[in-house]
Every structure is written in structure tokens, then in C-alpha cells.
């Protein structure tokens, strides 16, 4: 059963996006799964493709060329003040093993969680259960 309008995978590694898209597709929880290899394209997509009732989950890598995950979070935080993203949840999905990265990310009020790669079906299902149950929206 589809729970989400869309899931965005933002990671500069095409193979990682392909794998994670496959994992998410297998459980059929989103109408659309969009992959972006940079933060700029993802921001532009969000600006053009956001409806008030969209239920969106974003998985964001931290270490990317161009706009890093950190810079994406700053831009996204600013967008939240002018655009309705109340049903959008943002998770860091990274290979970073630095405790400082997790601590810094979770200090940001735009971030809903921090997950180490690779993404699993169980982790996606847990996030949906936590944030997107029908009675929560």
C-alpha cells in the first residue's frame, strides 16, 4: 500500500541511488521515487513539485560535490519558512562514521534522523511507521 507521494534520493553515486531505489520499490511505499546526483537539482525539483498535501521523504547524502548535504540542509531550512513542507521528512543517509556529523545533523531542526548506508527495507518501513501513519497527517 502506498503511503507516500514521493521519496527523493539525493546522492552523487548513481549506483547507490539505483540500489536504494530498488529497495524502496520492492516495498511499494511511494507513488514516485526520484533520484538526484546533486543538491541543486533536488532543490529545483522541490520548488517546482511541492503540493501542500504531499507526503515526502528525503534521503540525503552529506558528502557530495557542488552543494553538499550540509548546504542542502541550510537551503531546505530556509525554504521551509516560505513553502509548506510540513509533510516532508528529511533523513541523512551517509557512510560517515564521524559522531560529530550525526550530532551536527541532529541539531538541525530540519533533520528527522540519521541513517548509515546502505538503506534497508526495515529502515524505510520504520520511518514510514514513525512519521507517515494515516492518523498522524
C-alpha positions in Angstrom: 0.0 0.0 0.0 1.4 3.4 -1.0 1.9 5.7 2.0 4.0 8.5 0.4 3.6 10.9 -2.5 7.3 10.7 -3.2 10.7 9.7 -2.0 13.8 11.7 -3.0 17.2 10.1 -3.0 20.0 12.7 -3.1 23.4 11.1 -3.5 26.2 11.7 -6.0 26.7 8.0 -6.5 24.5 6.7 -9.3 24.9 3.1 -8.2 23.8 3.9 -4.6 20.7 5.7 -5.9 19.9 2.7 -8.1 20.3 0.3 -5.3 18.2 2.4 -2.8 15.5 3.0 -5.4 15.3 -0.8 -5.9 15.0 -1.4 -2.1 12.2 1.2 -1.9 10.4 -0.1 -5.0 10.3 -3.6 -3.6 8.1 -2.4 -0.7 5.9 -0.2 -2.8 5.5 2.7 -0.3 5.7 5.7 -2.7 3.9 6.9 -5.8 7.3 8.3 -7.1 10.9 7.7 -6.4 13.1 10.5 -7.7 16.9 10.3 -7.7 19.3 13.3 -7.8 23.0 13.3 -8.0 23.3 16.8 -6.7 21.6 19.1 -4.2 20.9 21.8 -6.8 18.7 19.6 -8.9 16.9 18.3 -5.8 16.1 21.8 -4.6 14.9 22.9 -8.0 12.6 19.8 -8.1 11.2 20.5 -4.7 10.4 24.1 -5.6 8.6 23.0 -8.8 6.9 19.8 -7.4 5.6 20.5 -4.0 1.9 20.4 -3.1 0.6 21.2 0.4 -0.7 17.6 0.9 2.4 15.9 -0.4 3.8 13.2 1.9 7.5 13.3 1.0 10.6 11.5 2.4 14.0 12.8 1.5 17.2 10.7 2.0 20.3 13.0 1.8 23.9 12.1 1.5 26.3 14.5 3.3 29.4 14.4 1.2 28.7 15.5 -2.4 30.4 17.8 -4.8 28.7 21.1 -5.6 26.0 21.6 -2.9 27.0 19.3 -0.1 24.4 17.7 2.2 25.1 20.4 4.8 24.4 23.2 2.3 21.3 21.4 1.1 20.0 21.4 4.7 20.6 25.1 5.0 18.7 25.9 1.8 15.9 23.4 2.7 15.6 25.0 6.2 15.2 28.4 4.5 12.6 27.0 2.1 10.5 25.6 4.9 9.9 29.2 6.1 8.3 30.2 2.8 6.9 26.9 1.4 4.7 24.3 3.0 6.9 21.3 3.7 5.0 20.1 6.9 4.6 16.6 5.5 8.2 16.3 4.4 10.7 14.4 6.4 14.4 14.6 5.9 16.9 11.8 6.8 20.6 11.9 6.4 21.7 8.7 4.7 25.5 8.5 4.7 28.6 6.4 5.0 30.0 8.9 7.5 31.3 7.3 10.7 32.0 10.6 12.4 30.0 11.1 15.6 30.3 14.8 15.0 28.4 14.5 11.7 25.5 12.8 13.4 25.5 15.2 16.3 25.6 18.3 14.0 22.9 16.9 11.7 20.5 16.1 14.5 20.9 19.6 16.0 19.3 20.9 12.8 15.5 21.1 13.3 15.0 20.2 9.6 16.5 16.7 10.1 14.4 13.9 11.3 17.0 11.2 11.6 20.5 9.9 10.7 21.0 6.5 9.0 24.1 4.8 7.8 24.2 3.3 4.3 23.0 1.0 2.9 19.3 1.7 3.2 17.2 -1.3 4.2 13.5 -2.2 3.7 13.2 -2.3 7.5 14.6 1.2 8.0 12.3 2.6 5.4 9.3 0.8 7.0 10.3 2.1 10.4 10.5 5.7 9.1 7.1 5.4 7.5 5.6 3.9 10.6 7.1 6.7 12.7 6.2 9.7 10.5 3.6 8.8 8.0 0.9 6.7 9.6 -2.6 7.8 8.3 -3.7 9.2 11.7 -0.6 11.4 12.0 -1.1 13.6 9.0 
